[in-house]
């Protein structure tokens, strides 16, 4: 059901408490994480989770990530392992999502998992996300807070532009620091990378050795194993062209490094800065209504996540 108005909350304790009340009442709240803004709902409430899919226009076969306060909370919902413990100790809280088998009595809505026998779970590092989870006192299902398939939001303004009037509230805590979604690692079998993200693969492999490569992106209509696997995603309305050395006539150019361009992800060639700026710059260039050309970005470290998002943004649309 449409909301009469989306309330913009700050980060004061009373605002966080109000957002927690909304979640307990089965309503939707957008909130900042270190990666992007998430659209939160009570992960155990079928109606609330269903409202996420309705607000975003997200296909119901595409599962969601559940955000919890700590590893102890995760253990209530998934079958924990020694491997999961190693990753949690090294990278939580932070931008790493682990996919694990559901535990008996997990209490998670089947709409969250899209009927799978596994759950994607993570512990966010952003203090506002942590405070909200504590205030709500429940696991929070939260995909990115944007219309399905579009550019992910890294500010409250992005959230309001896409979902204003469809959700109860957004907590405005300024721009997100990491700027791309979490890395997703499947631990239901041998460790397999499902999505490059805010935790670089090199850091993961330094801990455990090589992980299995990601499977190809899932085409439209097929059933993904976890969130973030659809081939076309994170897309602006305008067409996007990759590995461009310059803009063609009529295009705007998103640059990287020392070059002439309309907007630059990082003039200094800093990949962390580029990741933080990626979605915000795509939002701004998309507002011009012109096709977007994107300069090459090194495919290393968090650059892998940047290039993953750009390839999906440039993929053929349905």
N, C-alpha and C positions, 0 to 999 in steps of 0.2 A: 504494500500500500504506500503511495507517495507520502512523504513527510510534508507538512505545511511549510516548513522552513528548516534548513540545516543550520543548527546552532554552531557558532564558532567559539570554541573554548580555548582558554590559555592553559598554562602549566601550573597554576597555583593549586595547592592541595584541594581546595573546594571544587575546582574544575575537574581534577582527576577523579574525585569522589563522584561527581555528577556523571561523568562518562562511565564509571563503573556501574552506577545505578542503571544507566541506559542498557548496558550489556546484560546485566542480570534480568532486566525486563524483556529481553529478547529483541532489542533494537540494535541498529548498526552504528558503529562509531569508527571513523577513520582516525588513525593515529600514526605518529612518526616512529620509524625504526631507524637504525643506522644505515639501512639499505635504501628503501623507498617507503612512502606512506602505505600502510596496510588498511584494509577494510575489515574491521573486527566484528565478530559475533560469538555468542556462546557456542562452543564447539559441541556441546552435548544437547543442544536444542534444535530439533529438526526444523521447526518453523523459522528460527533465526538464521540457520545456515541456508535454508531455501531462499531467504530474503537476500543473501549475498548474491546468489546466482541471478535472481531477478533484477537486482539493482544494477549489476554489471552487464547483464545480458550474456553471462558466461554459460557455455554448454555444461550440462549437469554431469557429463562423463569426465570432466576435467577436475581431478581432486585438488584439495586445498592443503595448505600448511597450517599446522597447529602451533601456536606460540605458548610457551610455558615459562614459569619463573626460573626453573633450574633443572638439573639432571634428575633430582629426586622426583620432581613432578612428572618428568617424562616417563620414568619407570612405571608410573601408575597406568600408563596407556599402551606401552609397547613392551615387547620381549627384549630385555636388555642383554648385552653381550660384553665380553671383555674388549672387543674391538670398539664397540660404541663407547665404552668407558674411556678408552684411550683418546678417541676423538673429542669427546665431551670435555675431558680434562685439559686438552690442548687448545680447543677453539671456542668453547662456550664460556660466557656469553659471547656471541659474535655471529657473523654472516655465514654460518654453515648449517644446512638442514640435513638431517639424517633420516633415511627411510628404513623402517624396521617393522617386523611382524607385529600385528595387533596382539595385545595381551588379553587374556580372559577377563571379562568384567571391565573392559577399557572405558566404557561410558561415553564414547565418541559417536556422534551421529553418523549413520552410514552415508549420509549425503556428503560428509567431509571427505571420505575415502573413495567416493564414487563406486562403492561396492567392492573395492579391493580388500585384500587381507593384510595390507600394510598401511602404515601411517607415516606421513612426512611431519617431522617435529623439529623445532629449534628453540633456542633460548636467545632472545634479542638482547643486544648490548645497550640500546638507547635507554637512558634513565627514565624517560617518559613512558616508553613501552613497558618497562619493568614496573613502574608505579601503577600503570593502568591494570596490568595483570594482577598485581597485588590488591588493588582496590576492588576489582571485579570478583576475585576469589575463584576463578574458574579458568579452564583452558580456552584460549581465544583462537578460533579459526580466522585466518586473515590472508587473503590474496592481496595483490596490489589494488589500491583504491582508485581505479580508473575503469571506464567502459572496456569490456573485454576486447583484447587484441590491440588496443591503442597504446600510446606512449605511457609508460609508468610515471606516477606522480612523485616528485621530490620536494614539493611545497604544498602547503594547505590550499593555495590558490589553484594549483593544478587539480586538486581533489574537487574543489567547488566548481570548477569549470566543467568537469566531467560528470559529477554525481550530485551536485547541488539540488536539493529538493527530493532526493531519493533516499537520503540517510539522515539519521537523527542529529549527528554532530560530527565535527572534525576538531581535533586538538591541534592547534597551531603552535609548533615549536621551531619554526624556521626550516631552512633547507636541510636535507639529509646529507650526512657526511660521506658515505660510501658511494651512493648514487646508482648502483646496480644491485639487482636482487641477490639473495644468498646463493652460494654454491650448494648443489644438491648431490648427496652421496648416498647411493643405495647400499645398505648393509644387510639386506635380507638374504644375500648370498655373498660370494666374493665381492669386495668393495668395487663398485662401479660408479664412475662419474655420470650423473644424469643431466647436470647443467653446470656450466662454468659460472662463477659468480664472485662475490666479495671476498671469499677466501681463496687465494690463488692455488691452483692445482699443485704447483711446485712445493708449497708449504705442506700440503696433504701428503704428497709422496715422500717428502723428507721425513715424515713421521712413520710411515708404514711401508714404503716402497711403492712400486708402480701400481696404479689402480687400472681397472678395465676401462677402455675407452667408451665414451657415450655411444649409445645406439643412434641411428639416424633420426632426425626430427620426425615427429608423428604427423602424417598428412591429415587434412581435414576429414572429420568423421570417424577416424580411428581412435582407439581407446588408449590414452597415455598411461604410463606406469606411475607417473608422479606429476606434480605441477611443473610448468615451465618447459614442456616438451613439444608443444605444437610448433609446426614448421613456420607458420605465419603468426607473428606476435609482435608486441612492442612497436606497432607500426604507426607512423604519421598518416594523415589523410593523403598527403601528396606522395607521388612516386619518389623512391630513394635509389640513388645510383652509388655503388661502392667503388673504392680504390681510384678515385678521381684525382688527377693531378691539377685540374683546373675546372672551372665551371663552364658548361656549355651555354650557349645563348638561352636566356630565360631561366636558368637555374640559379639557386643560391648555394654557396659552398661552405660546408662545415670542415674546418681545417684542423690540423694537428702539427705542432712544431712551428718552425719559423717559415711562415708563408703568408701570402696575401689571401684573404678570405672574408666572408661575411661575419662568421663567428668562429672562434678558435677554441677547441677543447682544452688545449694547453700550449701556449706559445713556447714554453720551455721544454715541451716534449715529456712532461711528467704524466705517467699513466694513471696514477692515483687521482691527480687533479682532473684528468680527462674523464675518468669514470664518474666522478662527482658531478661533472658538468654535462654529461651526455644527454640525459633525458630533458633537463631544463633547456639546453640549447635546441634540441629537436622540437620541443614545444614552441619555442620562439620562432624558429625557421618555418615551422608548419603554419604559423599564423600569417606568413606572407602569401600563402596560396600558390607558391611556385615550387617546381620540382627541386629536390634536395640532392646535391652531390656531396659525397663524403670522402675526404682524403684518407690514404692508408694509415692504419694504426698498427704498431708492432704487435704481433700475436704471441705475447709472452706475459707472465704474471697476470695482473688483472686486465691486461690487454686482451686476453682470451675471452673474458666475459664481455668486454666492449664489442669485440668482433662477433661474438655469438648473438648479441642483441641486434647489431647492425644487419647481420645476415637475415635474421628473422624479420626485421623491419622491411627489408628489401624483397622478401620472398613474394611470389605471386599471391594475390589476394583472392579470397573465395567470392 
